[in-house]
C-alpha cells in the first residue's frame, strides 16, 4: 500500500489564512494566488495601501541611491549620470508636450510639496 503524500498547506503571507480554491474560483485565479503566495483580495488591499501612501518597491531603491549620493557627492559628476539625467530631462519635456494635463498635475504636486516643506520647517523652528 502506498502512503498518500500530505498536501502542504499554503498560507497567505499577508493575512495568514490558508490559500484554498473556493467554490466558483477559476483554476487560473487559484494558481495565481499560489504563485504570489497571497489571496487576490489581500494583494489588492496591499496595493491600495501602497498607492495611498505613494510607496512602491522602487522607493527603497531610490532611498538607497539617494543615500549613496549623499555619502559620495562626486558620483553626480560622472558622465554616465549626466547622460542619464539629460535623457530624463528630454523624456520629461516630450511628456509635457504630449500631455499638458499631466504637466499641470506635476506642477501642482510640486507646488504642494514645496508648501508642505515650508510648513514643516516653520513647525520645526517653532519648537
N, C-alpha and C positions, 0 to 999 in steps of 0.2 A: 504494500500500500504506500502510495506517495503522500508525503505531507504537503499540504497546501501552504504556500508561502503567504505570510501575513502581509496585507497591504499596509504600507507605511502611510500614516495619516499626514496629510499636508495641511499646514497651518498658515493662515493669512498672517503675513509679517506686520500688518497694520493693526488689525483688531484682535488677533489671537484665536479666532474661531476657525473651525475646520473648513477646508475647501472641499465642497462636495457638489456633485451635479444635482441640481434641484429639478423638480418637475417643470417641464416647459423650457428648460435651459438647453440651448443648442450645444452640440458636442464641440463646436468651434469656440464658443464662449467659455466652456469649461476648460478646454485645452489652453486658452489664453490666460485664464486665471492661474492654472498650474504653472505656465511659463513665467508669469510675472510674480507668482508667489503671494498673490493678494486677490481679494474679491474685486470685481469691476467697480462695484459701488464704492468700496474703500479707496480705490485708485482715483476715482472721480472726485471724491471728497478731499483727498490729499492734494490733487491738482488745483482744486478751487482754493484751498488754503494757501498754497504756494503762490497762486496768482494774486490773491488778496493782499499778501504781504510782499508781492513783487520779488519773489525769490525763485531761483531756478538752480539747477545743478551747476550752471556756469558761474553763479555768483561766488561760490567758493574759489573757483579758479581765478576770477577777477581779483578777489581779495588777496590771494597768494601772490599774484603777479604784481599788484599794486604795492604789496609789502616788499617784494624784491626790488622794485624801482625806488622805494624809499631808502632801502639799505644801500643800493648801488645806483645812485642818480645818473652816473655816466652811461648807463645802459641806454638811456633815452637818446643819446647822441649817436648810436650806431646807425649805419647806413640801412641795414635791414629794417629797423624800426621806423626810420624816417620814410622809407619807401612804403611801408605798410600804412603809416599814418596818411601819406599822400593818397594812396588808393582809397582809404576810408573816406577822406575828405571829398574826393571825386565822386564816390558812390553816394555820399550824403547829398551832394549838390544835385546829382541826377535824380535821386529820390524826391528831393524837394521840388524840383522842376516838374516831375511827372505827377506827384501827389501833393498839391498845395495844401489840402486839408491836413495831411499828416504833418506838414511843416508847421502849420498853425498850432496843432496839438503839442508838438515837441517844444515850440517856443513858450507856450502857456505852461507846460510842465516845468521847463527850465526856470521861468519866472517864479513859479510857486516854490520850487526848490530853493531859489535864492532867498525868497521871503522867509521861508522856514529856517534857513541857516542864520539869517539876521535875527529872527526871533529867539532862536536857541542861544545865540551869542549874547543877546540882551539879557536873557534869563540867567546865564552864567555870570554876567557882570553884576547882576543884582544880588546874587548870593554871595 
